[in-house]
Amino acid sequence: MVRSIVRFAAFVAVIGAAYGDVDFTPKESFYLAESTKVPNVAFRNGSTPVTYSPPGGWTLSGGGSKVTLSPPDKPQAGATMQTETITNLLPATEENVKAYSELAVSRLPREALKVTVIDAVVCPLRFDSKTMVEVTLSYVHFGQQFSTNMVLLPYKKELITFQVTARTPDFAPVAKAFRASLYSMQGL
């Protein structure tokens, strides 16, 4: 019996280490704006709550290490916020932009063709004064042209990725809405 408990505790410790401190399981939340309750979402960063206001009308699904956001009127568009534990995280610097670009390309669907890195820079957006790398890509997937933008945040022992993807004709407004929503994130 004691061995079973010890094994279970070790298993829970491994699972916790695999997910890291950031948990993207969405929970309903709100904030007060001039005595009006405004709905938003709360995640966890260890014991600290992370609040976030998704773009209006977008739905959230998933949780744990990855949450998916879907806009209401663009079926081939969406965004994700994902965390993964990585042992050798590179800092988000100009010297490492190329390595982060290669990582972004590797995360595209394996059927992606005609992959082009449109832009790769150290991102002006910061979370808790931490720098990030932003990579914008275009590619063809099953005969359709797509664009994606990834903001990669090396955070403690985790890599947090904020990614938005849409067919290229729909990309600009979808990316703008998702990017604007990232400025609402507090507690990360």
C-alpha positions as CSV (number, residue, x, y, z in Angstrom):
1,M,0.0,0.0,0.0
2,V,2.8,2.4,0.9
3,R,4.6,1.6,-2.3
4,S,1.4,2.4,-4.3
5,I,1.1,5.8,-2.6
6,V,4.8,6.6,-3.3
7,R,4.4,5.6,-6.9
8,F,1.3,7.6,-7.3
9,A,3.0,10.7,-5.7
10,A,6.0,10.2,-8.1
11,F,3.6,10.0,-11.0
12,V,1.8,13.2,-10.0
13,A,5.2,15.0,-9.6
14,V,6.2,13.9,-13.1
15,I,2.8,15.1,-14.6
16,G,3.2,18.4,-12.8
17,A,6.7,18.8,-14.1
18,A,5.6,18.0,-17.6
19,Y,3.0,20.8,-17.5
20,G,5.1,23.4,-15.7
21,D,3.6,26.2,-13.7
22,V,1.3,27.7,-16.4
23,D,-2.1,26.0,-16.7
24,F,-4.3,27.2,-19.5
25,T,-7.5,25.5,-18.2
26,P,-10.0,28.4,-18.6
27,K,-12.3,29.3,-15.8
28,E,-15.0,32.0,-15.9
29,S,-14.0,35.2,-14.2
30,F,-14.8,38.9,-14.3
31,Y,-13.4,42.3,-13.5
32,L,-15.1,45.5,-12.4
33,A,-15.1,48.5,-14.8
34,E,-16.8,51.4,-13.3
35,S,-19.0,49.1,-11.1
36,T,-19.9,46.9,-14.1
37,K,-19.0,43.3,-14.1
38,V,-17.1,42.5,-17.3
39,P,-16.6,38.8,-18.1
40,N,-13.2,37.4,-18.8
41,V,-11.2,34.2,-18.3
42,A,-8.8,33.1,-15.6
43,F,-5.9,30.6,-16.0
44,R,-3.2,29.7,-13.4
45,N,0.5,30.5,-13.2
46,G,1.4,28.3,-10.3
47,S,-0.6,29.8,-7.5
48,T,-1.1,33.1,-9.2
49,P,-4.3,33.8,-11.2
50,V,-3.8,34.9,-14.9
51,T,-6.7,36.9,-16.2
52,Y,-7.4,37.3,-19.9
53,S,-10.1,38.8,-22.1
54,P,-10.4,36.8,-25.3
55,P,-11.6,38.6,-28.5
56,G,-15.4,39.2,-28.5
57,G,-17.4,36.2,-29.6
58,W,-14.4,33.8,-29.7
59,T,-14.9,30.4,-28.0
60,L,-12.3,28.7,-25.9
61,S,-11.7,24.9,-25.7
62,G,-9.1,22.7,-24.2
63,G,-7.1,23.3,-21.1
64,G,-4.0,22.2,-19.2
65,S,-1.0,22.8,-21.5
66,K,-3.0,24.1,-24.4
67,V,-6.2,26.2,-25.0
68,T,-7.7,26.8,-28.4
69,L,-9.6,30.0,-29.4
70,S,-11.9,30.0,-32.3
71,P,-13.4,33.1,-34.0
72,P,-17.2,33.0,-34.7
73,D,-17.2,33.6,-38.4
74,K,-13.9,32.1,-39.8
75,P,-14.0,28.3,-39.7
76,Q,-10.4,27.9,-41.0
77,A,-9.0,30.3,-38.4
78,G,-8.0,30.0,-34.8
79,A,-5.4,30.7,-32.2
80,T,-3.7,28.7,-29.4
81,M,-1.9,29.4,-26.2
82,Q,0.3,26.5,-25.3
83,T,3.0,25.7,-22.8
84,E,5.6,23.0,-22.8
85,T,8.6,22.2,-20.6
86,I,11.9,22.6,-22.4
87,T,15.2,22.0,-20.7
88,N,17.5,24.1,-22.8
89,L,15.5,27.3,-23.5
90,L,17.2,29.9,-25.5
91,P,16.8,33.5,-24.5
92,A,14.6,35.7,-26.8
93,T,17.5,37.7,-28.3
94,E,18.4,38.9,-31.8
95,E,21.1,36.2,-31.8
96,N,18.4,33.5,-31.3
97,V,15.8,34.7,-33.8
98,K,16.9,32.3,-36.4
99,A,16.6,29.3,-34.1
100,Y,13.1,30.4,-33.0
101,S,12.2,30.8,-36.7
102,E,13.3,27.2,-37.4
103,L,11.3,26.1,-34.4
104,A,8.2,27.9,-35.7
105,V,8.6,26.3,-39.1
106,S,8.9,22.9,-37.5
107,R,5.5,23.4,-35.8
108,L,3.6,23.9,-39.0
109,P,1.5,21.0,-40.3
110,R,3.8,18.4,-41.9
111,E,1.8,18.7,-45.1
112,A,2.6,22.4,-45.4
113,L,4.2,23.4,-48.7
114,K,5.9,26.5,-50.0
115,V,6.8,27.7,-46.4
116,T,8.1,31.2,-46.2
117,V,9.3,33.1,-43.2
118,I,7.7,36.6,-43.7
119,D,9.2,38.2,-40.6
120,A,11.1,37.1,-37.5
121,V,12.0,39.7,-34.8
122,V,12.3,40.2,-31.1
123,C,8.7,41.1,-30.2
124,P,7.8,44.5,-28.7
125,L,5.1,42.9,-26.5
126,R,6.4,41.9,-23.1
127,F,5.1,39.8,-20.3
128,D,6.5,40.5,-16.9
129,S,9.4,42.4,-18.6
130,K,10.3,39.1,-20.5
131,T,11.3,39.4,-24.1
132,M,9.7,37.2,-26.8
133,V,10.4,36.3,-30.4
134,E,7.7,36.8,-33.0
135,V,7.7,34.8,-36.2
136,T,5.2,35.3,-39.1
137,L,5.0,32.5,-41.8
138,S,3.0,31.8,-44.9
139,Y,2.5,28.3,-46.4
140,V,0.2,26.3,-48.6
141,H,-1.9,23.6,-46.9
142,F,-4.1,21.3,-49.0
143,G,-4.1,23.8,-51.8
144,Q,-5.0,26.9,-49.7
145,Q,-2.7,29.7,-48.7
146,F,-2.4,30.2,-44.9
147,S,-0.6,32.7,-42.7
148,T,0.4,32.2,-39.1
149,N,2.0,34.3,-36.4
150,M,3.8,32.8,-33.4
151,V,4.9,34.7,-30.4
152,L,7.4,32.5,-28.4
153,L,8.0,33.3,-24.8
154,P,10.8,31.5,-22.9
155,Y,9.4,31.6,-19.4
156,K,11.1,29.9,-16.5
157,K,11.6,26.3,-17.7
158,E,8.7,26.6,-20.2
159,L,8.2,27.8,-23.7
160,I,4.8,29.5,-24.0
161,T,3.6,29.9,-27.6
162,F,0.8,32.2,-28.7
163,Q,-0.1,31.3,-32.2
164,V,-2.8,32.6,-34.6
165,T,-3.5,31.0,-38.0
166,A,-5.9,31.8,-40.8
167,R,-6.3,31.5,-44.5
168,T,-4.2,34.4,-45.8
169,P,-7.3,36.5,-47.0
170,D,-8.7,36.3,-43.5
171,F,-5.5,36.6,-41.6
172,A,-5.1,40.4,-40.9
173,P,-8.3,40.9,-38.9
174,V,-8.1,37.6,-37.1
175,A,-4.4,38.2,-36.1
176,K,-5.2,41.8,-35.1
177,A,-8.1,40.7,-32.8
178,F,-6.0,37.9,-31.2
179,R,-2.9,40.2,-30.8
180,A,-5.0,42.9,-29.2
181,S,-6.4,40.4,-26.7
182,L,-2.9,39.5,-25.5
183,Y,-2.5,42.9,-24.1
184,S,-5.3,42.1,-21.7
185,M,-3.3,39.2,-20.1
186,Q,-2.4,39.9,-16.4
187,G,-0.4,37.7,-14.0
188,L,1.9,35.9,-16.4
